[in-house]
Amino acid sequence: MNKQFLYTIWGALFAACAVLGFIDEAEGFARVLLVCVALAFFVPPALLLYRSDRTHDRHCAALVRNLAAASLILTCVLLVANFLSVMGSEALGNLLYSALIVVSAPMACGRYWIGSLFCWACLLFAGNHILKKLKTRT
């Protein structure tokens, strides 16, 4: 698998998670399928980090790390905005929640928010570790 293929799969899984995140209260097999799709979302970036460590590709490791940091920061901002919008209109709350679902696609798709946040944090720290290791080599 080349790098471009992994990026394509990752983008497709992001789109799938974003769409599937709008499904309300899935039950049984559908719920298990949503969790599996959300977990599968994190496989391509993990493989990209693994390859970047083996091939000394700083750009790829930095990209995955920065995307993980951006996702965690935007998720935090949108979660706080959602809580603060409780006194606002229903339309504002729906808009903010929809933005949260799209920005945090695997989190909403998988229904176990802490799992998605943990996986993003793992990507962030793994990318950071790889970049530090590559920096000391040069």
N, C-alpha and C positions, 0 to 999 in steps of 0.2 A: 504494500500500500504506500503510495507516495503521499507527500504532504498535501498536495492540492486535493486529492481524493478525501483525505481526512477532514480538511476544511469544508468541503462540500457536504459530507455526511453530517458534520457538526451543524452546519447551517440548516440543513434539512430537518435535523432533530430539533433545532431551536424553533423552526416554523411549526413543526408538528406539536411541540409542547405548548407553544403560544396558542394554537387553535384548540388543542385538547384541554387547556387550562380553563376554558370557558364552559366546560361541561359541569353541570351542577350535580353534586352528590351521586357519583357512580357507585354501584353496588356490585358485589360478587366479583366475577371474572373481569368485568370492565374496570373495576378499581385496581385489581392486580395488574392489568395491562397498562393502566396509566402510570402506576408506580414503576413498572419495568421500562416504559418509554422515558420517564424522568431520569432513571438511573443510567439508561443507555446514553443519554445526552452527555454524560461526563466521561464516557469511554474515549471518544476521539481526542478531546484535549489531553487526557492522560497519556494516550499514545503519542501525541505531538510532543509532550514534555519528555517522554521517554526517548523519543528519536532525537530531540534537541540536545539531550544530555549525551547521547552516544555520538552524535555528529558535530557536537560543539556549535550548535546553531543558536546564537544569542538572540537573534531577531525573533525566532519562533517562541522561545522561552519567555521573552519579554512581552510578546503579544498575548500569550495565554495568561501570564501573570497580570497584565494590565486589564485585560477583559474581566478576569476574576475580581480584581479590585473595583473596577467600575460597576460590575453587577452588585457586589456587596454594598457599595456606597449608595448606589441608586435605590436598591431595595430598602435600605435603612431610611433614606430620605422619604421614599414613597410610603413606607409603613407609618412613619411619624406624621406625614401629611394626611394619611387616611384617618388616623386617630384624631388629629386636630380638626378634620372636616366634619366631625360629628354634629357640630352646631350649624353647619352650612346646609346648603340645599341637597336634596337627594341626587340631583343631576351632578353636582360637584363630587359627591361621594362615589357615584357610579363611574364618573370619568377617572377619578384617582385610582379606583380599584381596577378598572380596565387597564390603566397604564401600569399598575403593579403587576398584573397578570402577564402583560407582554414583556416588561423588563425582566421580571423574575419567572420566566416561562417554566423551567423545570420545577420550581417551587410550587406554583399553582397547579401544575399538571399532576405532580406526584402526591399532593395532599399532605405530605409530611414535610412541613416547611423546614424543620430543623435539619433534616437529612440533606436537603438541597443546599442550605446555607453552609453546612459542614463540608460538603463536596466542593463548593466554591472556595472555601477557606483552605482546603487541602491543595487545590490547584494553585491558589495564591502563594502559599508557603513553599510548595514544591518548585514552582517557577522561580521564586526568590532564591531558594537554595541552589538551584541549578545555575542561576546567574552569578551568584557569589562564587560558586565553585569554578565557573568558567573565567571569572575575573581574576582569580588567583593564579590560574594557569598561564595567563598572558603577561 
